[in-house]
Amino acid sequence: MSLLRFITAIPWNVRQGSGCYVATRTLVEALRQIGPSVEMVTPQVLTPIYTWTRVLFNETLRWRSFSGDATVGIDADGYAIAGRRGSLPHIACIKGVLGDAVRFESGATRASLAFQARLEAKHARRADLVITVSNYCARRVEELYGITNAVVVSELIDLEAWRTLFREHPARPDPQKFTVLSVCRFYPRKRVDLLLRAAALIRDRIPQLELRIVGNGPEYSRLRQISLDLHLENVVRWLGDCSRPTLAAEYTRADVFCLPSSQEGFGIVFLEAMAAGKPIIAARAAAVPEVVQSGLLVEPGNHEAITEAIIALYRDPDLRDSLASSGLREVERFEMRRVASQFLSEVAKVAPGIKAVYPYQAAEGALR
C-alpha cells in the first residue's frame, strides 16, 4: 500500500489551527478512504511561542529519514527536507500563502508572520511539486515566491458528515428574528468589525436582527469594545469556539451567513454554509469569488455595502432560497473524496510509488 507522510506543525485543533487544521484533517481522512496510508509527522516538543515550535520542529527534521512514497509539507513545514538529496519526493501544500497574509497584520504578529513566510517561500522553491488551493493563491505564490508552476487543487468538505450533523442537530430559523451568522478566527483580515458596523446601521431597519458570531482569536477584545461602543448588546451574540454539533445547529438556525474577509486563500466556512443551504454575503476579494459563485459579493472594506446586502436578503425570501439552492448544488464539487482523488493524481506525477486515482472515480464509488 502507498504511504504518504504529512508534515505539519499546525496545532491539531480548530481553536488554534483554524481553517488550515480543518482542511488538512479532512484531506487526510479522504485520502485514507480512497487508498493510500497516511501518517502524520507533528511536533513532539511544544514551546510557548508557535513560531519557535515550528522552527524547532522543522530543523530537527534534517536528521530524520522517512520511509514511504512521498512527504507532504503543509505551508512552511518541510522546508528543511524539501530538495534533500536522496530523500522521498516532496510536495509543498500551500494553503494560505503566509506572505499574502502579512500585509493585514502589525507589530510582533506581522514580524512573526513575515519570518514564517520566508520559510514558506524556501519550502515552495525546494519542493518537487507545489499544490495550492485556489487560482488566487497560485497567483500570489508566483508573485511573492517566484513559483510559476503551482498546481491548484481546491479545499474540500466532508459533505456526508456535515449533512448528518445538520439532520441530528436541527434548529430552524426563528420566525421572530432575522439571524445573520458569522464564523471565523478573529484576525484583522476577517473584518468582523465591518459586520458590527453594518449591524449598527441595520438595527433600526430590521428590529428583529440578531447577529451570532462563532469564534475567538487575537481581535476578540477589540471587537467586543467596538460592539459596546456601537451599543449592540441586544443585537450581537458572542458564541466563542463551538463544537461541530453546536456549529451545525448554528448554521441551520441562521437566515444568512456573512463573512466580509478581505483576504481568504480559500474559505472553508463558505463550504459549510453552502452545505447548510444558507445564502452567503461576502467581500469580492482574494479567492472568495472562486468559492462563492452564488452569493452576494460586495466591495471589500465597505460596511454600507454589507448593510444593503443584508437588507436585500431580508426583504427577498425568494432570493434567499435561490442563492441557497445554488450553493447546495455548487458545494458538491468540493466533496472530499472527489477532491482527494485530484490531489492524489497530482502527487502521483512526481511520486512513482503512488497509484493515481482517476478523478472522481473514488468519490463516485464511495457515494454509490
Buried (B, 14 or more C-beta within 10 A) or exposed (E): EBBBBBBBBBBBEBEBBBBBBBBBBBBBBBBEBBBBEBEEBBBEEBEEEBBEBBBBBBEEBEEEEBEBBBBBBBBBBBBBBBBBEEBBBBBBBBBBBBBBBBEBBEEEBBEBBBBBBBBBBBBBBBBBBBBBBBBBBBBBBBEBBEBEEBBBBBBBBBBEBBEEBBEEBEBEBEEEBBBBBBBBBBBBBBBBBBBBBBBBBBBEEBEEBBBBBBBBBEBBEEBBEBBEEBEBEEBBEBBEBBEBEBBBBBBBBBBBBBBBBBBBBBBBBBBBBBBBBBBBBBBBBBBBBBBBEBBBBBEBEBBEBBBBBBBBBBEEEEBBEEBBEBBBEBBBEBBBBBBBBBBBBBBBEBBEBBBBBEEBBBBEEBEE
